[in-house]
Amino acid sequence: MDISREEISACGALYPRDVRPPQPLKRARRQGWLVTRKSSLTTRGREPYHRNVLAVWLWVVALAISSAAVMNGAPLPTESLPEDIRVPGGQPPHLVFASDQPTGELESMLAEPGVVRALIDLKAGIALAPNLTVEEANLVRQLNREGIPVTAGLAVTTEQGYYLNSSNGRQAEVRFEDFEKWTTANGLRWADIVLDIEPNIQDFATLRQGRKWHLFLTLLGRYADVRRVRDAKYTYSALIREIRSHGYQVETCQFPFIADERAVRSSVLERLTDIVDVRVDREVLMLYTSFNQSLDSALIWAYGPDAQAIAVGSTTGPTSDPHFARLNWEEFSRDLMVANHFSHLIGVYNLEGSVRQGFLARLKNLHWNESVTISAESVRRATQLRARVQRVLWIVSNLPYFLAVILIVFAWTIVWWKKRRLRRNPQARGAAA
C-alpha cells in the first residue's frame, strides 16, 4: 500500500516529538555479533553509573549538613553584632589565686606587708600544687590559721608529665595516696582538690627539640587508639570517687576547647592531646586572654555559657610562660567583671603577678556592680575562633568516613571504566571470559 507524503505529515502531526511512540532500537552487526546500541553510562541490569555516584555525593552533602546543624547548636554568640556588648555587674565573686612558686619564695611574698591582710579582706583563697614537703606543710598550716582557704592542685612529677592526662592516670592514683597520708600526718585542711588536666609536657619538649616527625607518628597512633581514652576515663573516674570518699569536693581545670569538642560530639581532641573529659563537682575553664589579647574579654564572653567556673590570667606574663602576655589592670579587671557574669568562682593565674602589680589592693576598691564593655569586633573574632575550632574538630573526627567515601567512589570509577572498555572491545571481552 502506497502512502502519500501528505498522509505521513498528518501522522507526524498526531504525534509530537516528545510523545511519539518509541522507536525500535537500532542494531548493528560487528564481527558476527548482534549488538544493541545503549547509553554508554548504563550497565546491563543495573542503574546508570552516574546515579550511583550522585547518590554517594548526596550522602556526603547530607553528612556535611548534619555537621553544620550540630555546630549551629553550640552556644555561640551572634556572628554579626551591630554594636558593642555591655556586660552588667553583679555581686563580688570568690577569688582563688593560683601559685606555682617554690615554697620559700611564696613564704617570703606572703610575709610582705599587707599581702595576707588583703587576701583575708577579699575572702580569697590560694591554690597550690603540693610537693609533700615539711616546709610546705608548715605554710599550709599557717594559711589554715589565718582563715585563708587553700586548694590542693593534684599533679605528678615532671618526669611523669606533671599535668594529669591519659598517660599518667595510675601515677595520679599513687600521688593522691601519698598526698592523703601527708595531709593526715600534718593535720592539714583543704577547701577542694583540683585535677589540672593538660597535655603531657613531654609532647612540648619533643616539639621544641625539632622532632616533628616523631611527634606526628605519636599523634597518628593516638588518633587511632580509641581504647586509650576509654581506659583513661575509667581510671580517672575511679580516682574521683576515691577523692570524694575522703570528703573532698573535686574540680578540674580544662582548656576551653573541650567545650567545642562536646558541641560537635567528638573525642579527637582527647585522643590527640591526651586530655581526659571527666565529670566532677565543678569544672574550671582556663580562659586566659593573655594568649591572644586581640580577642580581649570576648574570649570569656564566648565560652562563658559553657563554664561552671572560670580562670583568668596571666598577671605575670612571659616570666612564667613565653606564650603569655602580662595583663594590665584594665584588662585584668575587665576579664574579672565578664567572668563574674557567668561564674561566682573565679580563679586567677597567678598570685605572684597580682602582688607585684598591686592588684590585691585595687581589688578591694573594685566596684563589681558596674558594667563593662566588650567591642563588637572582639566578639566577632571570638565567635569565629569557636566556629573554626569546631569545624576542624568535626572534620578531623570524621576523616575516616571521608576517606572511605573517596575510596568507594574511586573503586566504582575503576570498575565502570573497565566494563566500559569491555563493551567497546568485544574481543577483549571474549578473552576475559
Helices and strands as residue ranges (DSSP letters): H 5-14, E 27-30, E 33-36, H 49-72, E 85-87, E 94-98, H 103-110, H 115-122, E 125-128, H 134-146, E 150-154, G 158-160, G 166-168, H 169-186, E 193-196, H 201-208, H 212-224, H 226-245, E 250-254, H 257-263, H 268-273, E 282-286, G 289-291, G 293-295, H 298-303, G 304-306, E 309-313, H 329-342, E 345-349, H 351-356, H 359-363, E 372-374, H 376-397, H 399-424, H 426-432
